[in-house]
Structures are given as structure tokens and as C-alpha cells.
């Protein structure tokens, strides 16, 4: 068994060999909490949750760090616009992110450090970089000298002579416009911390290098994040950490975006689809299926039609599971192991689409077994399906999803009684061979959003797709 992952730095899929046998260390760039999360943000957390689950399944001891950037230019700007403390905006949105992760079934991370809690570690790293000749102080700022580090831009594969480094307001005193800020000098009305080089606040890139060093040490296995972070954020992280003396990450893994009309979903572009709105309209487990089942490196073009297709596909899985559970007369436990073809797909760069094809094949085989009244085969397929869905965090029979609310779930019993009366009328019509009335009743129920299925145990109803 060898897990293989696409390493952005190597530009190829590589065999994963952990630094410590049996252990995996992951650092994921998490939320910048200037506003509530959209589904593109949550997709990143969800993709790495699936990675973490697969490593768990394969028997690794996983340490998973996902940071919170709770101080940056955008948070400060929002605080000024809303006349609120910067920390209240950060905390409110941090809670919104965690609510989104929880709603979509992401497991708790090992640690979730905030940037503002690690200023001492940042000062230590800046001091080391200055002593080694890789950084310098100027007018209250501290900058990284990009020409001092020969490996700069190897991750993003750019040419230094053509580089245009993003710069923020007040970044004065640079020796080279391509140098980037480790520390920003204080400005009136902004939060600041004391350092040997004057009061100020951290630069975005320094935060992650310092936190990764604190929680995972000088070397760790996997650094993750969205494709948009390759430059400048991850490139600058590497420069800081390695110039400081760390080996840093062995693998760089990046997830694709959620797009809308071909554009990356972004709060600044005004094309965000907020998680809080989506979980009111769609079942969270369906959202997880929609966001988690494409390959993590692929782009997802958001549309209502695509979500409805995901809902229908997941409903077919759920329908099969419900029918077999009824046939078995009770719960069917997940298999101890997933099928070999599923494991092979997941080992190959987390090939969730290929793994999901194995799930749907098992569902079709299980439905055929039900049609043939082969209870034993149907139960075996359900056991396999539960094991596979469990690895993906998508098992609707798992207690995690047991209390999930679904479009008036509180009224399910009332609706079931009313539909039962109508189905009795339909059954009476069928008994007297009044096929026209029976079909008319079924069509009326379908128009109401219900799908009627005739089974050997009698008719049953489910909610149809939107």
C-alpha cells in the first residue's frame, strides 16, 4: 500500500513517504476571517478533511493544523467601515467558518492556532532571519530580502526579473521593490505589538511560517491550501522558513477553486455563495457530496443545476440504503474494509471520482440483488457502501448525520400519514384495475414533489429532486 499525491513543487505525483513512519503532519492555510465563508473557502477545508480521513483509514497517526488569520489589512479595513473592534469582526467570522466546517461534517483539527497568539514566535523568526542576512529593518518595517535566498520562486516557477510583488500601503524603506514585508510598522488607529524594531503588526506570510514551525517543527509532511495561495503566500512562506533554517514541507498540495461564470468565487468580486445561506436551502450532506466528490485539484463551476444533479445522485444512494435496511429488518454495520478498487482509487492522489464510481457500482449491484430477492447479497453491498461512504464522511446512517434537518423533517410523520391515506386510495384503484385513477393519483403526488415507488412490500414515497 502506497499513497501517492500530486506535489506542486515537483509538478508530478509522488509516492508519499512520511518523515516519521506511521505518522502524518499536515498544515493547511485556513480562514482569513474578514467576512463569513463562501463555499469556495469550505471546499478547501473539506478536501483536506477527506485527505485526513483517508490517512486515518490507512492507519496513520495524523496531526492536522489549520490556522486562522485574524489580523490583516482587510480585517482592519472592515473594522473601520463598521466602526467595530477588529477582534470582534475576526471572532465573529471565525465562528462562522467553524459552523460551516461542522455543518459539512469536517472532523475537528488537532490545533487551530490564531495568528495574533503567536507574535513571540514571529519575533524569534525575524530575529533569526536578520542575523542570517535574509531580512532587514527599515522605517519600522521588517522586510525579507528575496535576492538573499537562491531558491525563491521555485514553487511558482517564476523569473525574479519579471516579478511584481504585491505590496501594501505604508511599506516604505524597501531596498528592492520585490522584497516582501515580514512586519508592518504601526499606523494610527491600528492594532500593534511591540518588537525590537518598533511597534507594528505581522505580515501575512510570516504568520504561517511561525505557526507551522511551532506546531509541526522544522520539517513536516504536507502543506496545503488553494491554488491562489501558491504565489505570493506559499512562495514567501518557503523563503522565510528555509532561510530561517527549517526544511519545512515535504509535499505541497493545492486544491482547485469553486468558480461562478468562470471566475474564482471571491468576496472581493462579489460573486460569493455563502455557506450559511446554502445550508438553509440544501441539506448539508448533499453540499458535502457536491463539494467533496470532484477531484480536489479540479475546478467546480457552481450552478443550481449541478447541485440538483448531486442531490439526485445522493438520493439514489440513500434510497438503496433505506430499502436494504428495511429488508434486513434493522441496521447493517459498515464493512471492516473498503473494496480494493475503492482503496486503489483513493491511494492514487485521492481519486474520489473514481472511488465514487465504485460506490455507485455497489449500489446498482445491491439494487439488482433486491430485485432478485437476494437479501444476503444486498446486505453485503450495503455494508460495503457504508464503509466507503464513511471514509468520505458521507454515510447518512452515521450518527453524525442522524439529526440532520431536511426540508421540514419535523413534519415527516404528519406527511407520512397523509401520503399513506392517498396511497391507500391509489392501491384500492389498482385493486379494482382502475389504472387511470391510480396513475392520476401517482402523477398528482409527483407534481407535489414526491416520488412514488412500488415495491414487493408495498408503495413507498421519497422527496424528489428540486
C-alpha positions in Angstrom: 0.0 0.0 0.0 1.4 3.4 -1.1 -0.5 6.6 -1.1 0.5 8.9 -3.9 0.0 12.7 -4.0 0.5 15.4 -6.6 3.3 17.6 -5.3 3.0 21.2 -6.7 6.7 21.8 -6.0 7.7 18.7 -8.0 4.9 19.1 -10.6 4.2 15.4 -10.5 2.5 12.7 -8.5 4.9 11.2 -6.0 4.9 8.3 -3.6 4.1 9.6 -0.1 6.8 8.6 2.4 6.2 10.2 5.8 9.1 11.8 7.7 8.1 9.7 10.8 6.9 6.2 10.0 3.2 5.8 10.8 2.6 9.5 11.3 1.4 12.3 9.0 1.8 16.0 9.7 -0.4 18.5 7.8 -0.5 22.2 7.8 -3.5 23.8 6.0 -3.8 27.6 5.4 -7.2 28.2 6.9 -9.5 31.2 7.1 -8.7 34.9 6.8 -11.7 36.0 8.9 -12.7 39.4 7.5 -16.1 38.1 6.5 -18.3 35.0 6.5 -17.2 31.9 4.5 -18.4 31.1 1.0 -18.5 27.6 -0.4 -15.1 28.0 -2.0 -13.5 28.5 1.4 -15.2 25.5 2.8 -14.2 23.3 -0.1 -10.6 23.6 0.9 -11.3 22.5 4.4 -13.5 19.7 3.1 -10.9 18.4 0.6 -8.2 18.2 3.3 -10.8 16.6 5.7 -11.1 13.8 3.2 -7.3 13.6 2.9 -7.1 13.4 6.7 -9.8 10.7 6.8 -8.0 8.6 4.2 -4.7 8.8 6.2 -6.7 7.8 9.3 -8.2 4.8 7.4 -4.8 3.7 6.3 -3.6 3.6 9.9 -1.6 6.8 10.2 -1.5 9.0 13.3 -2.5 12.4 11.8 -1.6 15.8 13.2 -3.6 18.3 11.4 -3.1 22.1 11.8 -5.4 24.7 10.3 -4.6 28.2 11.1 -6.8 31.3 11.5 -5.5 34.6 10.1 -7.2 37.0 12.5 -5.3 40.2 11.6 -4.6 41.6 8.2 -5.4 44.7 6.0 -8.9 43.6 5.1 -9.9 42.9 8.7 -8.7 46.3 9.7 -10.5 48.0 6.8 -13.7 46.2 7.8 -13.3 47.3 11.4 -13.0 51.0 10.2 -16.0 50.7 7.9 -18.3 49.2 10.5 -16.9 51.1 13.5 -16.2 47.9 15.4 -13.1 46.5 17.1 -11.0 44.5 14.7 -11.0 41.5 17.0 -14.8 41.3 17.2 -15.0 41.0 13.4 -12.4 38.3 13.4 -14.0 36.3 16.1 -17.5 36.5 14.6 -16.3 35.2 11.3 -14.1 32.6 12.8 -17.2 31.2 14.5 -19.0 31.3 11.1 -16.1 29.3 9.5 -16.2 26.7 12.2 -20.0 26.4 11.9 -19.5 25.8 8.2 -16.9 23.1 8.7 -19.1 21.5 11.3 -22.2 21.6 9.2 -20.5 19.8 6.3 -19.1 17.1 8.6 -15.5 18.1 8.8 -13.7 16.4 11.7 -12.1 18.7 14.3 -8.5 19.6 13.6 -5.7 18.8 16.0 -5.0 22.5 16.6 -6.4 25.7 15.1 -4.0 28.5 16.1 -4.7 32.2 15.7 -2.0 34.4 14.2 -2.3 37.0 16.9 -1.5 34.4 19.5 2.0 33.8 18.0 3.7 37.2 17.9 6.6 35.9 20.1 7.3 33.1 17.6 7.2 35.7 14.7 9.7 37.9 16.5 12.0 34.9 17.0 11.9 34.1 13.3 12.5 37.7 12.2 15.5 37.9 14.6 17.0 34.8 13.1 16.4 36.0 9.5 18.0 39.3 10.2 21.0 37.6 11.9 21.5 35.3 8.9 21.3 38.2 6.4 18.0 37.4 4.9 15.9 40.2 6.3 16.4 43.9 7.3 14.6 46.6 9.3 13.6 49.9 7.7 11.4 52.7 9.0 9.7 50.4 11.5 9.1 47.7 8.9 10.9 44.4 8.5 11.4 43.0 5.0 12.6 39.7 3.6 15.5 40.2 1.0 14.3 37.9 -1.8 17.7 38.0 -3.6 19.3 36.5 -0.5 17.5 33.2 -0.9 18.6 31.4 -4.2 15.5 29.1 -4.2 13.0 31.9 -4.3 10.1 31.3 -6.8 10.8 27.6 -7.4 7.3 26.7 -6.3 5.5 29.1 -8.6 8.2 28.7 -11.4 8.6 32.4 -12.0 11.5 34.6 -13.1 12.7 37.0 -10.4 13.5 39.7 -13.0 9.8 39.6 -14.1 8.3 39.5 -10.6 5.8 42.0 -9.4 5.5 41.6 -5.7 2.1 42.7 -4.1 2.7 45.5 -1.6 0.5 47.1 1.0 0.1 50.7 2.0 2.9 52.0 4.2 5.6 49.5 3.1 8.4 52.1 2.9 12.1 51.7 3.0 12.5 48.7 0.8 15.9 48.0 -0.8 14.2 46.2 -3.6 10.5 46.5 -4.6 10.3 42.7 -4.8 11.2 42.3 -1.1 8.1 41.4 1.0 7.0 42.5 4.5 7.6 40.3 7.5 6.4 43.1 9.8 4.5 46.3 9.1 5.1 49.5 11.1 2.2 50.7 13.2 -0.2 53.2 11.8 -2.6 55.4 13.8 -5.7 53.6 15.0 -4.4 50.1 14.0 -3.6 47.3 16.4 0.1 46.8 17.1 2.6 44.8 19.1 6.0 45.7 20.5 9.1 44.3 18.8 12.8 45.2 18.9 12.2 47.1 15.6 9.3 49.1 16.8 5.5 48.6 17.2 3.6 47.1 14.4 1.8 44.1 13.2 2.7 40.9 11.4 2.8 40.3 7.6 0.5 37.6 6.4 3.3 35.2 5.2 5.3 35.3 8.4 2.3 34.2 10.4 2.0 30.8 8.8 5.8 30.1 8.8 6.0 30.8 12.5 2.9 28.8 13.4 3.9 25.8 11.3 7.3 25.8 13.0 5.7 25.9 16.5 3.2 23.1 16.0 5.0 20.8 13.5 8.7 21.6 14.0 11.3 22.4 11.4 10.1 19.7 9.0 6.6 18.3 8.3 4.9 16.2 5.6 2.2 18.2 3.8 1.4 21.9 3.4 -2.0 22.6 1.8 -4.2 25.4 0.5 -6.0 26.7 -2.5 -4.3 27.2 -5.9 -4.4 31.0 -5.4 -2.0 30.8 -2.5 0.9 29.4 -4.5 2.1 32.9 -5.1 2.8 35.0 -3.1 1.8 33.4 0.1 3.3 29.9 -0.1 6.3 31.0 -2.1 7.1 33.6 0.6 6.5 31.0 3.4 9.1 28.7 1.9 11.6 31.5 1.6 11.2 32.6 5.2 11.2 29.1 6.7 14.1 27.7 4.7 16.2 30.9 5.1 15.5 30.5 8.9 16.9 27.0 8.8 13.8 24.8 8.5 13.3 22.0 6.0 9.6 23.0 6.0 7.1 20.9 4.0 7.9 17.8 2.0 4.8 18.0 -0.1 2.8 21.0 -1.4 -0.8 20.1 -2.1 -3.3 22.6 -3.6 -7.0 22.3 -4.2 -8.9 23.8 -7.1 -11.4 26.7 -6.9 -15.2 26.9 -6.9 -16.0 29.2 -9.8 -19.0 31.2 -10.9 -19.4 32.1 -14.5 -15.8 31.1 -15.0 -14.5 33.4 -12.3 -12.9 32.3 -9.0 -15.5 32.7 -6.2 -14.3 35.7 -4.2 -15.6 38.1 -1.7 -13.8 41.0 -3.4 -15.5 40.1 -6.8 -18.9 40.0 -5.1 -19.8 36.5 -6.5 -19.7 34.6 -3.3 -22.3 31.9 -2.4 -22.3 31.9 1.4 -22.2 28.7 3.3 -24.8 30.0 5.9 -27.3 30.6 3.0 -26.6 27.3 1.3 -27.2 25.1 4.4 -30.6 26.7 4.8 -31.5 25.8 1.2 -29.7 22.4 0.8 -29.1 19.5 3.1 -25.5 19.8 4.4 -24.7 16.2 3.5 -25.7 17.0 -0.1 -23.4 20.0 -0.1 -20.6 17.8 1.2 -21.3 15.4 -1.7 -21.4 18.3 -4.2 -18.1 19.9 -3.0 -16.2 16.8 -1.9 -16.7 14.3 -4.7 -15.0 16.1 -7.7 -11.2 15.6 -7.7 -9.6 18.0 -5.3 -7.4 19.5 -8.0 -10.3 20.2 -10.4 -12.4 23.3 -10.7 -16.1 23.2 -9.7 -18.3 25.5 -11.7 -21.1 26.4 -9.3 -24.7 26.1 -10.6 -28.1 25.2 -9.1 -28.5 22.5 -11.8 -25.2 20.9 -10.7 -26.4 20.9 -7.1 -29.7 19.3 -8.1 -27.8 16.6 -10.0 -25.7 16.0 -6.9 -28.9 15.8 -4.8 -30.4 13.3 -7.2 -27.3 11.1 -7.3 -27.1 11.1 -3.5 -30.8 10.4 -3.2 -30.3 7.2 -5.3 -27.6 6.0 -2.8 -29.9 6.9 0.2 -32.8 5.1 -1.4 -30.8 1.9 -1.8 -29.6 2.1 1.8 -33.1 2.6 3.1 -34.5 -0.3 1.1 -31.9 -2.7 2.3 -32.2 -1.6 5.9 -35.9 -2.3 5.7 -35.3 -5.6 4.1 -32.7 -6.6 6.7 -35.1 -5.6 9.5 -32.5 -3.3 11.1 -29.2 -1.6 10.9 -26.4 -3.0 8.8 -22.9 -2.3 10.1 -20.2 -1.0 7.7 -17.7 -3.5 6.4 -14.3 -3.6 8.2 -12.5 -2.7 5.0 -13.4 -0.9 1.8 -13.3 -2.8 -1.5 -9.8 -3.0 -3.1 -10.8 -0.9 -6.1 -12.0 1.9 -3.9 -8.8 1.8 -1.9 -6.7 1.8 -5.1 -8.6 4.9 -6.3 -8.1 6.8 -3.1 -4.4 5.8 -2.9 -3.9 7.4 -6.3 -3.8 11.1 -5.4 -7.2 10.9 -3.5 -9.1 9.9 -6.7 -12.6 10.5 -5.1 -14.4 10.5 -8.5 -13.1 7.0 -9.3 -13.8 5.8 -5.8 -17.3 7.2 -6.0 -17.8 5.2 -9.2 -17.2 2.0 -7.1 -19.8 3.2 -4.6 -22.4 3.6 -7.4 -21.5 0.2 -8.9 -22.1 -1.4 -5.5 -25.5 0.4 -5.3 -26.5 -0.9 -8.7 -25.5 -4.4 -7.7 -27.4 -4.1 -4.5 -30.5 -2.9 -6.2 -30.2 -5.9 -8.6 -29.9 -8.2 -5.6 -33.0 -6.6 -4.1 -34.9 -7.1 -7.3 -33.9 -10.8 -7.3 -34.9 -11.0 -3.6 -31.3 -11.9 -2.7 -31.2 -10.4 0.8 -27.7 -11.7 1.6 -26.1 -10.0 -1.4 -28.0 -6.8 -0.9 -26.9 -6.6 2.8 -23.3 -7.3 1.7 -23.4 -4.5 -0.8 -24.9 -2.1 1.8 -22.1 -3.0 4.2 -19.5 -2.1 1.6 -21.3 1.1 0.7 -21.4 2.2 4.3 -17.7 1.6 4.7 -16.9 3.6 1.5 -19.2 6.5 2.4 -17.8 6.5 5.9 -14.3 7.2 4.6 -15.7 10.1 2.6 -17.7 11.4 5.6 -20.9 10.8 3.6 -22.6 7.9 5.4 -26.2 9.1 6.0 -26.7 6.3 8.6 -23.7 7.6 10.6 -24.8 9.2 13.9 -23.1 12.4 12.7 -25.9 12.9 10.2 -28.7 11.3 12.2 -30.2 14.6 13.4 -29.9 16.4 10.0 -32.8 18.5 9.2 -34.2 18.1 5.7 -36.9 20.3 4.3 -39.5 20.0 7.0 -38.1 16.9 8.7 -40.1 17.8 11.8 -43.3 17.3 9.8 -42.2 14.0 8.3 -44.6 11.9 10.4 -47.6 14.1 9.5 -46.7 14.0 5.8 -46.2 10.2 6.0 -49.7 9.7 7.5 -51.3 11.9 4.8 -49.4 10.4 1.9 -50.3 6.9 3.4 -54.0 7.7 3.1 -53.6 8.8 -0.6 -51.6 5.7 -1.4 -54.3 3.6 0.1 -56.7 5.2 -2.3 -54.3 4.5 -5.1 -53.9 0.9 -4.0 -57.7 0.5 -4.0 -57.9 1.8 -7.5 -55.2 -0.6 -8.6 -57.1 -3.5 -6.9 -60.2 -2.8 -9.0 -58.0 -2.3 -12.1 -58.9 1.4 -12.4 -55.4 2.2 -13.8 -56.4 5.7 -14.9 -57.3 6.8 -11.3 -54.2 5.1 -9.9 -51.9 6.8 -12.4 -53.6 10.2 -11.8 -53.0 9.9 -8.1 -49.4 9.0 -8.6 -48.9 11.9 -11.1 -50.5 14.4 -8.6 -48.1 13.2 -5.9 -45.2 13.5 -8.3 -46.3 17.1 -9.0 -46.2 17.8 -5.3 -42.5 16.8 -5.2 -43.0 13.2 -4.1 -41.6 10.2 -5.8 -43.7 7.0 -5.5 -42.0 3.6 -5.8 -43.9 0.3 -5.9 -42.0 -2.4 -4.1 -42.8 -6.0 -3.0 -43.5 -4.6 0.4 -45.9 -2.0 -0.9 -45.6 1.6 -2.2 -43.1 4.0 -0.6 -42.6 7.7 -1.0 -39.5 9.9 -1.0 -38.9 13.5 -1.7 -37.9 14.1 -5.3 -35.2 16.4 -6.5 -35.9 20.2 -6.5 
